[in-house]
Amino acid sequence: MSETFVTTVIDNATGWATITMDRTEVLNAFDATLIAQLTADLETLAKNNGVAAVVLAGAGKSFSAGADLNWMRRMAGYSENENLTDARALGRMLKTLRDLPKPTVARVHGAAIGGAVGLIAACDIAFASDQALFAVSEVRVGLIPAVISPYVIAAIGERQFHRYALTGERFAAPEAMRIGLVHSVVEPAELDSSVRGVLGELAKGGPSAKAEVKALISSITGRPIDADLIDETATRIARVRASAEGREGVAAFLEKRKPAWIKQ
């Protein structure tokens, strides 16, 4: 039986789930087992109607140091097809995280290197300790950040990706916030309370509406504003307005009461 490198805890009172990468001896570096376990836990959470939001964290000193060195040594001996299978597994994990029908929050401290930057970018919201350090470092070992690139470019833009993917240089938390990788930088002692604060704000929105917002963003990003897009957005809001949650939300607003999805 393989070791367990991912721990998931659900607070039933709030519906907040926390997924923690737990390979502290290697700073939560990725290998095939961690990737498979993280993907499986995300897929399980996606189907759990009792989960309202998901926090992604790392145990110990760091969020994640990226790829595990022993895993990289093994990959160096793989054929191209074996490497393709491995890379597709990472791609599936990132897409599962990005497409999760619940809000996701990255809680970042310590090192966040290589693929870890992709994890952060695939989350909806990211908070970082002011001591966190980041790097898209693949070029420094003769590789490229291919699988994480769509998510990181979406977060920080093509121009910033040019710099950091080409140099592989490390950058600090304030720079990560300036370029859009994280939303907020706080002192280490304030990181957990800041994450809880944004979870509280997320709890005020309708569960189905939040899933619809994520689907909307995925659908319209990068598309031209043409007749097809206008029709799609009109269809989406019409459907949501007519839904039970949409009707309840509007009624609660007009009646000056809390909607049914907010726990009293």
Protein Blocks (a to p, Z undefined) as FASTA:
>chain_A
ZZdfbdcdddfknopacdddddfknoopacfklmmmmmmmmmmmmmmmkbmbdcdddehj
bfbecjafklmmmmmmpcfklmmmmmmmmmmmmmmmmmocbdcddddehjaehjlmmmmm
mpmbdcddfkbccddfklmnopacfklmmmmmmmnojklmmmmmmnopacdfklmmmnop
ambdcdfklmmmmmmmmmmmmmmpcfklmmmmmmmmmmmgopacdfklmmmmmmmmmmmm
mpmklmmmmmmmmnopacfklcZZ
